[in-house]
Amino acid sequence: MTDLDFMRRALDLADRAAGLTSPNPLVGAVVVRDSVVVGEGFHAGPGRPHAEIEALRAAGDRAGGATLYVTLEPCAHQGRTSPCAPALVAAGLARVVVATGDPNPLVDGRGLEILRRAGIAVDSGLLADEARAQNRAFFTWITHRRPHVTLKTAMTLDGKIADVHGGSRWITGEAARAETHRLRSRADAIVVGIGTALADDPELTVRLGAAWPREPYRVVVDGEARLPTQARLIHAGTPARAVIAVGPGAPAGRLRQLAAAGATVVECSGSPGRVDLRHLLGWLAEREVVAALVEGGGGLNAAFLEAGLVDRVVVFIGPRLLGGRAAPTPVEGGGRSLKEALRVVGATVRPIGEDFVIEGDVEPAR
């Protein structure tokens, strides 16, 4: 096996904890001696041992003179756990291969420098693109101080998210809906607009068969505080995890009623009756929301896109044709000229059940 093989194994290990490590990154590690894997590990969640420590424990004395493959630069600071870089030195490793650096200012090259000063050979950059993609949400949260935003929508082949009567159940099949819950499991917050909340009364929970161990925030962008206090999303889990984002001038009586129902009311800046989405994302980032999944209608989707706050899109397409000039589409708002269109880069297309899913990163507007 080659360096590439061992690093791919480390990436696979890291992905085992997808959706469970926030606000920490996904990390996997493999210890190899004489071309044989002698230890493996991955970070399972906040407060749990880091991937490198798990791999060293599994390797034991065999770590001396071995090579460690790790998907993210070893940390060099005291957090919920002790720093990893000094532990790698103490283990007597001969070489460390790192996929990508850690943009966290508390790390950002310091871990690699500790290793090099100790005489350990360090190679960096192997499968870096794959490692950065795996932790795209963490990188956005660290560098931009806001959650990474994925816009998810489902539409027909002719670009409709509902029929002319507002009916949208179901545009896609069971496999696509199950994939939506997998996306939710990897998010720290699920965001909808008040229109969706009133029309569908969603729970915004993760339903993957077994109970999911983490409870994402259930967020409604509700400029005028119109959400009913009996809305299912308030009572589908811990009421305080239901976040109602309101704009200036929202009726004080409605705010009191929502708070009395147990919901968390966030009064955002903006124009009367409208929510400043940057304010909302900043509030969420302060509460360690690293990844947000927007499941809005055309109005909310347009608002996020017009604010330049969408990092990735996931579009499910059901092979159906609805037609209808008045049938809603995934993105409303004022629209753009072709020259000003936002580009989706690195897009992939794959079948999922009877449907298709297209996903890719939104290229920042120039």
Secondary structure, DSSP 8 states (H G I E B T S, - for coil): --HHHHHHHHHHHHHTTTTTSTTS---EEEEEETTEEEEEEE--STTS--HHHHHHHHHGGGGTT-EEEEEE----S-SSS--SHHHHHHTT-SEEEEEE----TTTTTHHHHHHHHTT-EEEE-TTHHHHHHHTHHHHHHHHHSS-EEEEEEEEETTS-SS-TTS--TTSS-HHHHHHHHHHHHT-SEEEEEHHHHHHH-------SSS--S---EEEEE-TT----TT-HHHHSS-GGGEEEEE-TT--HHHHHHHHHTT-EEEE--SSTT---HHHHHHHHHHTT--EEEE---HHHHHHHHHTT---EEEEEEES-----TTS--S--SS---GGG---EEEEEEEEETTEEEEEEEE----
